[in-house]
């Protein structure tokens, strides 16, 4: 009878009943749970699913896309200790209770600090901070674009300093918001506009000091990548000296303050004038020394004999010419006498060796009819006509006899 009076639930009814009970507990509708993230997953839908665990238990958690976009400043990671804020309820489909997270904070440090560290590490690994990518600033920029709030004191300080240091530079202000959710896309848009239309030689972007929340637009990844992609050199000028943002790491140059950015962007006309005065004095001193040296040289040259007595120079050259002429004539005479001596010697040698000299002593030269000299009696036959050349004239003869044995007696 008692079993007939007991209420019987379907699974869905039981799950919804339990959900209704949990939803009526005030402590579970605004609860904070401390734990370590595990099994973290980010789905394409934008929802974040993970578990919180400690040494003795675990709890399923979900953070929907809307809450994440509004409140989540850092990227959750497994092993990270956090405090999750939200409500506990039951998901009727599977009957499991879970924590519906509306806000997530890193334990021990602020959310923005964690987000800053995560983005800095990410961009460093991608090479956005690489010094080799940083572009040099032009020494004398013709135009400077300032991307900042038009209402802040920073822009007025920069314009004042730029005008005082280097009035030749034109300044173009691209006003943007520098705080709030709208600030990053406006800063990105201004950077892209400046590059697309080449409005300046240098870009200064930044703002005055404030809390980390006030400066957060310059820790936005979109702003960092727009600075990195800029073809125009960018000077980051955010906050005060201790403030460091992601924009400072990516920019081509980092200024400690907006005023310092103006000092970095242009030369100081007073310093340049001082340097020009120093250089002018050095040039004047150098020219004076050069003119004095030329004056001394002119004075020395004016004392030279060639200028005081020009004809003396010609006389010296004439004497040198006469001396050279005498030397040449003497050498020529010596060479001629030597050649005449050698000629006489050669003539005597030739005369001693001349066949005519031999013929003059009573000898004769016999030749055949064809002009060949007869050296042996065997070279002529009886009856041959031969010619005898004497010391004076010649005789035509006929061979009658031959003595082949010779006669040396």
RODO-2510 file (C-alpha; in nm, 4 decimals, decimal comma):
residues 409
     n   res          X          Y          Z
     1     x     0,0000     0,0000     0,0000
     2     x     0,2945     0,2325     0,0839
     3     x     0,4552     0,1512    -0,2531
     4     x     0,1369     0,2556    -0,4316
     5     x     0,1469     0,5972    -0,2559
     6     x     0,5237     0,6607    -0,3328
     7     x     0,5787     0,9113    -0,6144
     8     x     0,7612     0,7728    -0,9151
     9     x     0,9747     1,0132    -1,1264
    10     x     1,1039     0,9779    -1,4732
    11     x     1,4739     1,0418    -1,5161
    12     x     1,4112     1,3873    -1,6650
    13     x     1,1662     1,4726    -1,3881
    14     x     1,4092     1,3671    -1,1209
    15     x     1,6893     1,5700    -1,2811
    16     x     1,4696     1,8779    -1,3135
    17     x     1,3479     1,8352    -0,9552
    18     x     1,7040     1,8248    -0,8267
    19     x     1,7922     2,1246    -1,0456
    20     x     1,5020     2,3208    -0,8981
    21     x     1,6134     2,2356    -0,5461
    22     x     1,9723     2,3481    -0,6138
    23     x     1,8554     2,6667    -0,7840
    24     x     1,6693     2,7619    -0,4658
    25     x     1,9815     2,7472    -0,2477
    26     x     2,1178     3,1049    -0,2254
    27     x     2,4691     2,9916    -0,1313
    28     x     2,4939     2,7971    -0,4580
    29     x     2,3782     3,0837    -0,6805
    30     x     2,6766     3,3066    -0,6029
    31     x     2,9619     3,0821    -0,5079
    32     x     3,3379     3,1054    -0,5340
    33     x     3,5371     2,7833    -0,5728
    34     x     3,9151     2,7535    -0,5490
    35     x     4,0908     2,4743    -0,7392
    36     x     4,3327     2,3640    -1,0093
    37     x     4,2246     2,3543    -1,3735
    38     x     4,2339     2,0198    -1,5514
    39     x     4,0891     1,8739    -1,8735
    40     x     4,0571     2,2241    -2,0157
    41     x     3,8999     2,2501    -2,3635
    42     x     3,7898     2,5463    -2,5739
    43     x     3,5204     2,4438    -2,8215
    44     x     3,4595     2,6122    -3,1601
    45     x     3,1381     2,7511    -3,0118
    46     x     3,3476     2,9682    -2,7831
    47     x     3,2436     2,7851    -2,4649
    48     x     3,5137     2,6794    -2,2153
    49     x     3,4872     2,3378    -2,0481
    50     x     3,7164     2,2226    -1,7674
    51     x     3,7293     2,0704    -1,4213
    52     x     3,8386     2,2164    -1,0922
    53     x     4,0149     1,9759    -0,8620
    54     x     4,1954     1,9619    -0,5338
    55     x     4,3599     1,6781    -0,3431
    56     x     4,0292     1,5079    -0,2603
    57     x     3,7774     1,5857    -0,5306
    58     x     3,6829     1,7409    -0,8649
    59     x     3,4010     1,9537    -1,0046
    60     x     3,2855     1,9952    -1,3628
    61     x     3,2734     2,3540    -1,4877
    62     x     3,1572     2,5433    -1,7938
    63     x     3,2075     2,9078    -1,8911
    64     x     2,9909     3,0210    -2,1757
    65     x     3,1160     3,2371    -2,4613
    66     x     2,9392     3,5549    -2,3472
    67     x     3,0845     3,5452    -1,9958
    68     x     3,4308     3,4657    -2,1333
    69     x     3,4214     3,7583    -2,3758
    70     x     3,3100     3,9970    -2,1033
    71     x     3,5266     3,8878    -1,8100
    72     x     3,8025     3,6448    -1,9102
    73     x     4,1294     3,8383    -1,9542
    74     x     4,3728     3,5445    -1,9683
    75     x     4,3895     3,2048    -2,1343
    76     x     4,3143     2,9194    -1,8899
    77     x     4,5709     2,6397    -1,8826
    78     x     4,5844     2,2981    -1,7192
    79     x     4,7528     2,3120    -1,3810
    80     x     4,6692     2,6794    -1,3244
    81     x     4,5321     2,7606    -0,9779
    82     x     4,2225     2,9776    -1,0057
    83     x     3,9147     3,0987    -0,8242
    84     x     3,5924     3,0442    -1,0174
    85     x     3,2821     3,2539    -0,9515
    86     x     2,9375     3,1402    -1,0585
    87     x     2,6450     2,9188    -0,9672
    88     x     2,5994     2,5473    -0,9121
    89     x     2,3182     2,3735    -1,0994
    90     x     2,2272     2,0479    -1,2721
    91     x     2,2422     1,9829    -1,6423
    92     x     1,9129     1,7858    -1,6818
    93     x     2,0271     1,5921    -1,9854
    94     x     2,2868     1,3858    -1,7990
    95     x     2,1914     1,4572    -1,4385
    96     x     2,5385     1,5816    -1,3450
    97     x     2,5786     1,8988    -1,1440
    98     x     2,8379     2,1506    -1,2518
    99     x     2,9632     2,4988    -1,1827
   100     x     2,8435     2,7556    -1,4340
   101     x     3,1321     3,0016    -1,4255
   102     x     3,0685     3,3703    -1,4857
   103     x     3,4130     3,4953    -1,3898
   104     x     3,7564     3,3326    -1,3507
   105     x     4,0535     3,4801    -1,1651
   106     x     4,4073     3,3529    -1,1333
   107     x     4,4933     3,2845    -0,7731
   108     x     4,7871     3,4708    -0,6257
   109     x     4,8225     3,7273    -0,9085
   110     x     4,5812     3,9442    -1,0988
   111     x     4,4062     3,8344    -1,4156
   112     x     4,5662     4,1126    -1,6174
   113     x     4,9122     4,0142    -1,4987
   114     x     4,8558     3,6554    -1,6131
   115     x     4,7145     3,7741    -1,9457
   116     x     5,0144     4,0031    -1,9938
   117     x     5,2635     3,7235    -1,9258
   118     x     5,0828     3,4814    -2,1560
   119     x     5,0641     3,7247    -2,4490
   120     x     5,4232     3,8353    -2,4007
   121     x     5,5465     3,4744    -2,4099
   122     x     5,3324     3,3967    -2,7143
   123     x     5,4494     3,6950    -2,9203
   124     x     5,8114     3,6444    -2,8131
   125     x     5,8042     3,2890    -2,9461
   126     x     5,6550     3,4151    -3,2737
   127     x     5,9455     3,6595    -3,3127
   128     x     5,7518     3,9870    -3,2800
   129     x     6,0114     4,1219    -3,0368
   130     x     6,3108     4,0305    -3,2548
   131     x     6,5533     4,3283    -3,2695
   132     x     6,6376     4,2467    -3,6335
   133     x     6,2824     4,3430    -3,7315
   134     x     6,2979     4,6859    -3,5711
   135     x     6,3287     4,9738    -3,8185
   136     x     6,5609     5,2711    -3,7616
   137     x     6,4033     5,6083    -3,6928
   138     x     6,4657     5,8798    -3,9555
   139     x     6,7094     6,1422    -3,8322
   140     x     6,5119     6,4401    -3,9586
   141     x     6,1463     6,3338    -4,0043
   142     x     5,9358     6,5599    -4,2210
   143     x     5,6028     6,4524    -4,0692
   144     x     5,5127     6,2764    -3,7444
   145     x     5,1758     6,1094    -3,6840
   146     x     5,0549     6,0929    -3,3236
   147     x     4,7973     5,8243    -3,2486
   148     x     4,6460     5,9023    -2,9095
   149     x     4,3538     6,0719    -2,7415
   150     x     4,2990     6,4316    -2,8484
   151     x     4,1673     6,5165    -2,5014
   152     x     4,4661     6,3978    -2,2959
   153     x     4,7510     6,6078    -2,1650
   154     x     5,0011     6,3748    -2,3354
   155     x     4,9244     6,4979    -2,6880
   156     x     4,9660     6,8636    -2,5887
   157     x     5,3009     6,7875    -2,4243
   158     x     5,4228     6,6057    -2,7352
   159     x     5,3140     6,8834    -2,9731
   160     x     5,4775     7,1466    -2,7516
   161     x     5,8080     6,9563    -2,7283
   162     x     5,8153     6,8738    -3,1000
   163     x     5,7609     7,2382    -3,1879
   164     x     6,0326     7,3540    -2,9515
   165     x     6,2908     7,0941    -3,0540
   166     x     6,2385     7,0797    -3,4309
   167     x     5,9765     7,3201    -3,5730
   168     x     6,0453     7,2024    -3,9291
   169     x     5,8539     6,8796    -3,8615
   170     x     5,4814     6,8694    -3,9361
   171     x     5,2575     6,6960    -3,6801
   172     x     4,9410     6,5059    -3,7733
   173     x     4,7079     6,3916    -3,4966
   174     x     4,5043     6,0757    -3,5530
   175     x     4,2678     6,0880    -3,2527
   176     x     4,1581     5,7580    -3,0989
   177     x     4,0287     5,6319    -2,7702
   178     x     4,3051     5,4896    -2,5549
   179     x     4,0922     5,3224    -2,2882
   180     x     3,8022     5,0817    -2,2923
   181     x     3,6832     4,8043    -2,5226
   182     x     3,6657     5,0378    -2,8251
   183     x     4,0250     5,1553    -2,7907
   184     x     4,2173     4,8596    -2,9480
   185     x     4,0245     4,8524    -3,2793
   186     x     4,0513     5,2322    -3,3098
   187     x     4,4281     5,2244    -3,2504
   188     x     4,4640     4,9411    -3,5033
   189     x     4,2563     5,1337    -3,7572
   190     x     4,4690     5,4465    -3,7151
   191     x     4,7920     5,2502    -3,7600
   192     x     4,6643     5,0880    -4,0767
   193     x     4,5373     5,4212    -4,2115
   194     x     4,8736     5,5876    -4,1504
   195     x     5,0539     5,3097    -4,3380
   196     x     4,8070     5,2854    -4,6227
   197     x     4,8269     5,6564    -4,7074
   198     x     5,1875     5,7095    -4,5897
   199     x     5,0826     6,0093    -4,3833
   200     x     5,4076     6,0349    -4,1859
   201     x     5,7716     5,9326    -4,1560
   202     x     5,7329     5,8296    -3,7900
   203     x     5,4367     5,7234    -3,5770
   204     x     5,4070     5,7906    -3,2038
   205     x     5,1326     5,5978    -3,0268
   206     x     5,0545     5,5893    -2,6571
   207     x     4,8928     5,7728    -2,3703
   208     x     4,9640     5,9183    -2,0302
   209     x     4,9986     5,7208    -1,7107
   210     x     4,7324     5,5214    -1,5320
   211     x     4,6548     5,1844    -1,3786
   212     x     4,7160     4,8593    -1,5608
   213     x     4,3479     4,8585    -1,6541
   214     x     4,3816     5,2095    -1,8022
   215     x     4,6825     5,1045    -2,0109
   216     x     4,5380     4,7702    -2,1165
   217     x     4,4565     4,8773    -2,4757
   218     x     4,8309     4,8737    -2,5439
   219     x     4,8527     4,5150    -2,4155
   220     x     4,5991     4,4030    -2,6748
   221     x     4,7230     4,1434    -2,9262
   222     x     4,5568     4,3243    -3,2158
   223     x     4,7446     4,6451    -3,1386
   224     x     5,0722     4,4547    -3,1024
   225     x     5,0363     4,2896    -3,4432
   226     x     4,9366     4,6196    -3,6095
   227     x     5,2539     4,7828    -3,4730
   228     x     5,4618     4,4876    -3,5928
   229     x     5,3068     4,5081    -3,9428
   230     x     5,3635     4,8833    -3,9717
   231     x     5,6029     4,9821    -4,2503
   232     x     5,6449     5,3218    -4,0835
   233     x     5,8683     5,3175    -3,7726
   234     x     5,6622     5,3252    -3,4530
   235     x     5,7569     5,4776    -3,1166
   236     x     5,5596     5,3399    -2,8222
   237     x     5,4972     5,5966    -2,5471
   238     x     5,2684     5,4488    -2,2834
   239     x     5,2413     5,5667    -1,9241
   240     x     5,5362     5,6523    -1,7052
   241     x     5,8905     5,5156    -1,6720
   242     x     5,7997     5,1943    -1,4775
   243     x     5,5061     5,1078    -1,7045
   244     x     5,5837     4,8413    -1,9642
   245     x     5,3302     4,7211    -2,2201
   246     x     5,3288     4,4696    -2,5027
   247     x     5,3350     4,7655    -2,7437
   248     x     5,6723     4,8672    -2,5948
   249     x     5,8194     4,5261    -2,6795
   250     x     5,6916     4,5270    -3,0396
   251     x     5,7559     4,8915    -3,1324
   252     x     6,0696     5,0002    -3,3156
   253     x     6,1561     5,2296    -3,0245
   254     x     6,0242     5,2590    -2,6700
   255     x     5,9884     5,5903    -2,4885
   256     x     5,9532     5,6102    -2,1123
   257     x     5,6824     5,8779    -2,1434
   258     x     5,4979     6,0578    -2,4236
   259     x     5,7245     6,3594    -2,3674
   260     x     6,0281     6,1345    -2,4049
   261     x     5,8810     6,0028    -2,7315
   262     x     5,8796     6,3549    -2,8724
   263     x     6,2435     6,3945    -2,7677
   264     x     6,3362     6,0671    -2,9383
   265     x     6,1455     6,1427    -3,2597
   266     x     6,3246     6,4652    -3,3576
   267     x     6,6647     6,6249    -3,3024
   268     x     6,7070     6,9252    -3,0735
   269     x     6,7591     7,2389    -3,2806
   270     x     6,9608     7,3985    -2,9988
   271     x     7,1975     7,1039    -2,9842
   272     x     7,2217     7,0977    -3,3633
   273     x     7,2997     7,4697    -3,3723
   274     x     7,5672     7,4191    -3,1075
   275     x     7,7216     7,1375    -3,3102
   276     x     7,7085     7,3517    -3,6260
   277     x     7,8827     7,6342    -3,4397
   278     x     8,1542     7,3941    -3,3263
   279     x     8,1942     7,2550    -3,6777
   280     x     8,1978     7,6074    -3,8210
   281     x     8,4723     7,7081    -3,5805
   282     x     8,6733     7,4004    -3,6763
   283     x     8,6310     7,4743    -4,0484
   284     x     8,7321     7,8380    -3,9948
   285     x     9,0374     7,7336    -3,7938
   286     x     9,1335     7,4782    -4,0578
   287     x     9,0979     7,7308    -4,3401
   288     x     9,2997     7,9893    -4,1501
   289     x     9,5789     7,7357    -4,1024
   290     x     9,5632     7,6390    -4,4704
   291     x     9,5759     8,0038    -4,5861
   292     x     9,8698     8,0729    -4,3537
   293     x    10,0566     7,7719    -4,4921
   294     x     9,9903     7,8901    -4,8487
   295     x    10,1092     8,2403    -4,7551
   296     x    10,4358     8,0999    -4,6187
   297     x    10,4808     7,8881    -4,9271
   298     x    10,4192     8,1882    -5,1513
   299     x    10,6769     8,3896    -4,9564
   300     x    10,9315     8,1102    -4,9910
   301     x    10,8640     8,0739    -5,3635
   302     x    10,8956     8,4472    -5,4153
   303     x    11,2566     8,4228    -5,2920
   304     x    11,3454     8,1554    -5,5409
   305     x    11,6111     8,2510    -5,8021
   306     x    11,3779     8,1535    -6,0848
   307     x    11,1501     8,4401    -5,9819
   308     x    11,4114     8,6955    -5,8705
   309     x    11,6369     8,6453    -6,1785
   310     x    11,4481     8,4594    -6,4520
   311     x    11,7350     8,4944    -6,7114
   312     x    11,9756     8,3239    -6,4687
   313     x    11,7733     8,0108    -6,5043
   314     x    11,8016     8,0287    -6,8833
   315     x    12,1758     8,0982    -6,8582
   316     x    12,2213     7,7931    -6,6380
   317     x    12,0378     7,5829    -6,8906
   318     x    12,2502     7,7204    -7,1749
   319     x    12,5690     7,6306    -6,9846
   320     x    12,4319     7,2859    -6,9233
   321     x    12,3488     7,2558    -7,2940
   322     x    12,7041     7,3567    -7,3931
   323     x    12,8530     7,1109    -7,1474
   324     x    12,6296     6,8340    -7,2758
   325     x    12,7140     6,9232    -7,6376
   326     x    13,0892     6,9065    -7,5681
   327     x    13,0480     6,5714    -7,3956
   328     x    12,8503     6,4366    -7,6889
   329     x    13,1095     6,5619    -7,9427
   330     x    13,3935     6,4068    -7,7402
   331     x    13,2115     6,0767    -7,7163
   332     x    13,1355     6,0858    -8,0887
   333     x    13,5022     6,1524    -8,1751
   334     x    13,6170     5,8692    -7,9538
   335     x    13,3651     5,6301    -8,1062
   336     x    13,4673     5,7389    -8,4620
   337     x    13,8403     5,6909    -8,3898
   338     x    13,7704     5,3470    -8,2429
   339     x    13,5673     5,2470    -8,5449
   340     x    13,8413     5,3708    -8,7839
   341     x    14,1008     5,1693    -8,5931
   342     x    13,8887     4,8566    -8,6100
   343     x    13,8247     4,9201    -8,9811
   344     x    14,1961     4,9428    -9,0568
   345     x    14,2635     4,6277    -8,8578
   346     x    13,9916     4,4351    -9,0414
   347     x    14,1185     4,5588    -9,3796
   348     x    14,4708     4,4384    -9,2973
   349     x    14,3350     4,0995    -9,1945
   350     x    14,1308     4,0700    -9,5104
   351     x    14,4253     4,1759    -9,7235
   352     x    14,6474     3,9121    -9,5653
   353     x    14,3879     3,6482    -9,6372
   354     x    14,3096     3,7684    -9,9929
   355     x    14,3827     3,5113   -10,2730
   356     x    14,5073     3,7977   -10,4888
   357     x    14,7877     3,8501   -10,2422
   358     x    14,8907     3,4869   -10,2922
   359     x    14,8717     3,5228   -10,6687
   360     x    15,0918     3,8268   -10,6518
   361     x    15,3690     3,6113   -10,5132
   362     x    15,3740     3,3931   -10,8355
   363     x    15,0982     3,1463   -10,7656
   364     x    14,8084     3,0688   -11,0089
   365     x    14,4545     2,9346   -10,9728
   366     x    14,3322     2,6730   -11,2237
   367     x    13,9624     2,6525   -11,3091
   368     x    13,7663     2,4215   -11,5346
   369     x    13,5619     2,5538   -11,8199
   370     x    13,2582     2,5724   -11,5877
   371     x    13,4499     2,7745   -11,3283
   372     x    13,5267     2,4993   -11,0749
   373     x    13,8671     2,5332   -10,9036
   374     x    14,1008     2,2409   -10,9767
   375     x    14,2586     2,1003   -10,6666
   376     x    14,3780     1,7634   -10,8000
   377     x    14,5263     1,6647   -11,1364
   378     x    14,2701     1,3867   -11,1498
   379     x    13,9934     1,6472   -11,1746
   380     x    14,0965     1,7292   -11,5366
   381     x    14,1432     1,5042   -11,8343
   382     x    14,3922     1,5335   -12,1148
   383     x    14,2596     1,7774   -12,3751
   384     x    14,0401     1,9719   -12,1262
   385     x    14,0469     2,3430   -12,1536
   386     x    14,1288     2,5157   -11,8266
   387     x    14,1843     2,8764   -11,7220
   388     x    14,4815     2,9916   -11,5147
   389     x    14,4306     3,3052   -11,3106
   390     x    14,7602     3,4847   -11,2410
   391     x    14,8523     3,7772   -11,0211
   392     x    14,7727     3,9953   -11,3219
   393     x    14,5418     3,8555   -11,5900
   394     x    14,4646     3,4936   -11,6881
   395     x    14,5631     3,2304   -11,9472
   396     x    14,3551     2,9787   -12,1403
   397     x    14,5332     2,6431   -12,1544
   398     x    14,4792     2,2852   -12,2842
   399     x    14,5821     1,9897   -12,0688
   400     x    14,8383     1,7814   -12,2569
   401     x    14,9726     1,5662   -11,9801
   402     x    14,8783     1,4847   -11,6152
   403     x    15,1074     1,3903   -11,3297
   404     x    14,8772     1,2170   -11,0817
   405     x    15,1551     1,1369   -10,8315
   406     x    15,2250     1,4984   -10,7593
   407     x    15,5607     1,6708   -10,7129
   408     x    15,6375     1,8113   -10,3685
   409     x    16,0116     1,8456   -10,4357
***
